[in-house]
């Protein structure tokens, strides 16, 4: 957990968001274990990702390029939802975006040289 909180890595994230990520670390780790995966903390706005588990929405293991799972809150945070063990599921990129009403073709950005 100490490696997760580095001042240089999370410098651009607000203190409020940083505290939220730290408070939710245990919940995210428990959600990852529940779906059979492992939570990997990162210094990003999402706080990390789950790898190696099964999507709790469709039941599949994410394929390339969707090797990771994300916590999905019901209702979503944009509508006042909060991350919890009872109201959240680990979802692959396709299920997570579909639940939010977003159509996903590729989960990873495709960069090209111009």
Backbone as CSV, one residue per row, in Angstrom:
resi,resn,N_x,N_y,N_z,CA_x,CA_y,CA_z,C_x,C_y,C_z
1,UNK,0.818,-1.191,0.000,0.000,0.000,0.000,0.862,1.256,0.000
2,UNK,2.036,1.202,0.629,2.902,2.368,0.671,3.416,2.739,-0.705
3,UNK,3.642,1.754,-1.568,4.092,2.041,-2.924,2.997,2.721,-3.734
4,UNK,1.744,2.523,-3.337,0.610,3.090,-4.052,0.562,4.609,-3.909
5,UNK,0.943,5.113,-2.761,0.841,6.549,-2.497,2.213,7.183,-2.639
6,UNK,2.513,7.639,-3.830,3.756,8.354,-4.070,3.400,9.777,-4.460
7,UNK,4.014,10.740,-3.827,3.676,12.130,-4.111,3.988,12.498,-5.551
8,UNK,5.019,11.943,-6.114,5.364,12.293,-7.487,4.429,11.642,-8.488
9,UNK,3.921,10.452,-8.188,3.070,9.747,-9.138,1.653,10.302,-9.169
10,UNK,1.155,10.799,-8.050,-0.231,11.242,-7.984,-0.293,12.764,-7.830
11,UNK,0.681,13.478,-8.282,0.749,14.911,-8.069,-0.427,15.663,-8.696
12,UNK,-0.935,15.222,-9.846,-1.974,15.955,-10.555,-3.381,15.617,-10.086
13,UNK,-3.539,14.681,-9.176,-4.847,14.310,-8.665,-5.143,15.143,-7.418
14,UNK,-6.360,15.638,-7.306,-6.724,16.477,-6.165,-6.673,15.670,-4.868
15,UNK,-6.585,16.381,-3.760,-6.544,15.718,-2.454,-7.838,14.969,-2.191
16,UNK,-8.951,15.523,-2.623,-10.237,14.867,-2.418,-10.287,13.531,-3.150
17,UNK,-9.831,13.511,-4.406,-9.822,12.279,-5.185,-8.800,11.294,-4.618
18,UNK,-7.664,11.784,-4.180,-6.635,10.924,-3.598,-7.152,10.219,-2.351
19,UNK,-7.864,10.956,-1.492,-8.433,10.350,-0.294,-9.521,9.342,-0.641
20,UNK,-10.314,9.636,-1.659,-11.342,8.707,-2.103,-10.717,7.403,-2.580
21,UNK,-9.645,7.476,-3.352,-8.959,6.280,-3.842,-8.417,5.467,-2.674
22,UNK,-7.812,6.137,-1.700,-7.258,5.435,-0.540,-8.348,4.782,0.298
23,UNK,-9.481,5.466,0.471,-10.582,4.904,1.260,-11.212,3.696,0.578
24,UNK,-11.222,3.682,-0.738,-11.868,2.602,-1.487,-10.927,1.448,-1.810
25,UNK,-9.669,1.536,-1.420,-8.701,0.497,-1.770,-9.137,-0.879,-1.279
26,UNK,-9.580,-0.986,-0.045,-10.001,-2.273,0.516,-11.211,-2.846,-0.207
27,UNK,-12.147,-1.986,-0.574,-13.340,-2.437,-1.300,-12.950,-2.941,-2.689
28,UNK,-12.088,-2.196,-3.370,-11.643,-2.608,-4.704,-10.900,-3.947,-4.655
29,UNK,-10.074,-4.119,-3.635,-9.334,-5.365,-3.469,-10.294,-6.530,-3.196
30,UNK,-11.312,-6.311,-2.375,-12.290,-7.357,-2.082,-13.134,-7.694,-3.313
31,UNK,-13.486,-6.696,-4.114,-14.229,-6.949,-5.352,-13.397,-7.788,-6.318
32,UNK,-12.105,-7.485,-6.408,-11.223,-8.244,-7.292,-11.100,-9.693,-6.833
33,UNK,-10.985,-9.921,-5.543,-10.906,-11.284,-5.010,-12.205,-12.040,-5.233
34,UNK,-13.338,-11.342,-5.120,-14.636,-11.970,-5.322,-14.797,-12.499,-6.748
35,UNK,-14.234,-11.804,-7.740,-14.366,-12.262,-9.128,-13.194,-13.154,-9.546
36,UNK,-12.306,-13.486,-8.627,-11.205,-14.397,-8.917,-9.974,-13.729,-9.475
37,UNK,-9.876,-12.428,-9.362,-8.743,-11.695,-9.905,-7.872,-11.107,-8.818
38,UNK,-7.011,-10.195,-9.252,-6.084,-9.534,-8.336,-6.097,-8.045,-8.643
39,UNK,-6.281,-7.207,-7.615,-6.311,-5.767,-7.784,-4.893,-5.230,-7.887
40,UNK,-4.639,-4.436,-8.930,-3.340,-3.823,-9.142,-3.503,-2.313,-8.997
41,UNK,-2.990,-1.721,-7.928,-3.134,-0.275,-7.753,-2.227,0.482,-8.720
42,UNK,-2.727,1.595,-9.239,-1.943,2.488,-10.086,-2.164,3.912,-9.619
43,UNK,-1.344,4.797,-10.093,-1.466,6.208,-9.721,-2.288,6.950,-10.775
44,UNK,-3.506,6.480,-10.982,-4.394,7.115,-11.954,-5.685,7.528,-11.270
45,UNK,-6.555,8.177,-12.003,-7.832,8.601,-11.426,-8.712,7.426,-11.045
46,UNK,-8.533,6.264,-11.693,-9.337,5.091,-11.366,-8.765,4.331,-10.179
47,UNK,-7.524,4.568,-9.823,-6.916,3.914,-8.675,-6.352,2.544,-8.972
48,UNK,-6.578,2.007,-10.169,-6.033,0.720,-10.538,-6.999,-0.095,-11.368
49,UNK,-6.733,-1.403,-11.430,-7.556,-2.309,-12.222,-7.430,-3.722,-11.679
50,UNK,-8.359,-4.572,-12.086,-8.362,-5.979,-11.699,-7.909,-6.803,-12.889
51,UNK,-7.004,-7.726,-12.671,-6.554,-8.594,-13.754,-6.717,-10.049,-13.335
52,UNK,-7.025,-10.883,-14.304,-7.104,-12.314,-14.076,-8.428,-12.837,-13.583
53,UNK,-9.438,-12.011,-13.486,-10.725,-12.459,-12.972,-11.775,-12.601,-14.061
54,UNK,-12.992,-12.895,-13.629,-14.129,-13.031,-14.526,-15.050,-11.832,-14.374
55,UNK,-15.649,-11.408,-15.475,-16.614,-10.318,-15.466,-17.868,-10.798,-14.734
56,UNK,-18.315,-10.061,-13.742,-19.499,-10.452,-12.983,-20.791,-10.105,-13.712
57,UNK,-20.698,-9.421,-14.835,-21.895,-9.083,-15.596,-22.162,-10.102,-16.709
58,UNK,-21.129,-10.480,-17.475,-21.333,-11.438,-18.569,-20.755,-12.814,-18.255
59,UNK,-19.900,-12.930,-17.238,-19.341,-14.212,-16.841,-18.114,-14.653,-17.613
60,UNK,-17.658,-13.840,-18.549,-16.489,-14.200,-19.352,-15.220,-13.594,-18.770
61,UNK,-14.115,-14.231,-19.125,-12.812,-13.660,-18.790,-12.455,-12.702,-19.922
62,UNK,-12.059,-11.468,-19.621,-11.771,-10.495,-20.670,-10.684,-10.961,-21.622
63,UNK,-10.923,-10.755,-22.916,-9.950,-11.087,-23.955,-9.183,-9.836,-24.353
64,UNK,-8.177,-10.037,-25.194,-7.398,-8.904,-25.694,-8.296,-8.008,-26.527
65,UNK,-8.229,-6.708,-26.458,-7.358,-5.917,-25.588,-7.959,-5.657,-24.213
66,UNK,-9.047,-6.332,-23.853,-9.718,-6.109,-22.565,-9.196,-7.074,-21.505
67,UNK,-7.945,-6.939,-21.124,-7.370,-7.839,-20.137,-7.722,-7.448,-18.717
68,UNK,-8.396,-6.334,-18.539,-8.629,-5.830,-17.195,-10.119,-5.654,-16.906
69,UNK,-10.443,-5.638,-15.623,-11.812,-5.427,-15.154,-11.859,-4.135,-14.348
70,UNK,-13.016,-3.491,-14.362,-13.215,-2.248,-13.631,-14.410,-2.394,-12.702
71,UNK,-14.399,-1.725,-11.544,-15.586,-1.758,-10.688,-16.713,-0.926,-11.297
72,UNK,-17.911,-1.487,-11.305,-19.094,-0.781,-11.812,-20.064,-0.606,-10.658
73,UNK,-20.417,0.647,-10.390,-21.337,0.956,-9.307,-22.760,0.999,-9.857
74,UNK,-23.720,0.567,-9.064,-25.114,0.646,-9.475,-25.891,1.334,-8.363
75,UNK,-26.347,2.547,-8.501,-26.285,3.419,-9.669,-24.873,3.975,-9.881
76,UNK,-24.576,4.464,-11.091,-23.242,5.005,-11.373,-22.923,6.229,-10.516
77,UNK,-21.648,6.529,-10.395,-21.224,7.690,-9.604,-21.805,8.989,-10.150
78,UNK,-22.031,9.043,-11.460,-22.591,10.263,-12.047,-24.015,10.519,-11.557
79,UNK,-24.645,9.478,-11.019,-26.004,9.627,-10.484,-26.039,9.430,-8.974
80,UNK,-24.901,9.642,-8.315,-24.848,9.591,-6.859,-24.482,8.243,-6.274
81,UNK,-24.089,7.273,-7.096,-23.708,5.959,-6.596,-22.358,5.968,-5.911
82,UNK,-22.139,4.981,-5.051,-20.865,4.848,-4.350,-20.370,3.418,-4.475
83,UNK,-19.070,3.255,-4.379,-18.463,1.939,-4.449,-18.733,1.188,-3.157
84,UNK,-19.305,-0.020,-3.267,-19.561,-0.859,-2.101,-19.538,-2.315,-2.539
85,UNK,-19.355,-3.217,-1.581,-19.328,-4.640,-1.922,-20.691,-5.137,-2.374
86,UNK,-21.755,-4.600,-1.813,-23.090,-5.089,-2.160,-23.641,-4.450,-3.429
87,UNK,-23.252,-3.215,-3.740,-23.827,-2.525,-4.883,-22.906,-2.378,-6.066
88,UNK,-21.780,-3.084,-6.075,-20.807,-2.954,-7.158,-20.441,-4.314,-7.718
89,UNK,-20.057,-4.325,-8.986,-19.606,-5.541,-9.660,-18.348,-5.224,-10.446
90,UNK,-17.524,-6.248,-10.653,-16.371,-6.085,-11.531,-16.841,-6.383,-12.953
91,UNK,-16.550,-5.468,-13.875,-17.038,-5.603,-15.239,-15.916,-5.376,-16.235
92,UNK,-15.983,-6.114,-17.361,-15.033,-5.897,-18.451,-15.380,-4.568,-19.124
93,UNK,-14.502,-4.093,-19.984,-14.719,-2.794,-20.622,-16.029,-2.752,-21.400
94,UNK,-16.357,-3.828,-22.107,-17.568,-3.842,-22.929,-18.822,-3.791,-22.058
95,UNK,-18.876,-4.593,-21.010,-20.045,-4.588,-20.121,-20.141,-3.282,-19.346
96,UNK,-18.998,-2.767,-18.902,-18.993,-1.526,-18.134,-19.484,-0.365,-18.985
97,UNK,-19.012,-0.279,-20.209,-19.455,0.793,-21.101,-20.908,0.590,-21.507
98,UNK,-21.316,-0.656,-21.731,-22.702,-0.930,-22.094,-23.664,-0.571,-20.992
99,UNK,-23.261,-0.779,-19.748,-24.110,-0.421,-18.618,-24.236,1.090,-18.484
100,UNK,-23.213,1.808,-18.945,-23.243,3.267,-18.904,-23.910,3.851,-20.148
101,UNK,-24.276,2.999,-21.114,-24.919,3.472,-22.331,-23.953,3.968,-23.384
102,UNK,-22.713,3.485,-23.341,-21.693,3.905,-24.291,-21.371,2.734,-25.201
103,UNK,-21.293,2.966,-26.496,-20.930,1.909,-27.436,-19.417,1.875,-27.574
104,UNK,-18.826,0.712,-27.314,-17.377,0.566,-27.362,-17.005,-0.331,-28.531
105,UNK,-16.128,0.153,-29.397,-15.614,-0.662,-30.490,-14.259,-1.229,-30.083
106,UNK,-13.352,-0.375,-29.618,-12.049,-0.788,-29.115,-11.858,-0.140,-27.753
107,UNK,-11.420,-0.912,-26.783,-11.258,-0.360,-25.448,-9.958,0.418,-25.308
108,UNK,-8.987,0.118,-26.121,-7.715,0.813,-26.064,-7.638,1.787,-27.233
109,UNK,-7.030,2.959,-27.046,-6.930,3.901,-28.153,-6.027,3.354,-29.249
110,UNK,-6.412,3.589,-30.459,-5.620,3.172,-31.613,-4.947,4.410,-32.194
111,UNK,-3.640,4.520,-32.029,-2.925,5.685,-32.513,-2.319,5.375,-33.863
112,UNK,-2.331,6.347,-34.729,-1.724,6.172,-36.048,-0.832,7.373,-36.346
113,UNK,0.165,7.143,-37.168,1.051,8.230,-37.563,0.443,8.948,-38.759
114,UNK,0.486,10.258,-38.730,-0.056,11.032,-39.850,1.049,11.712,-40.598
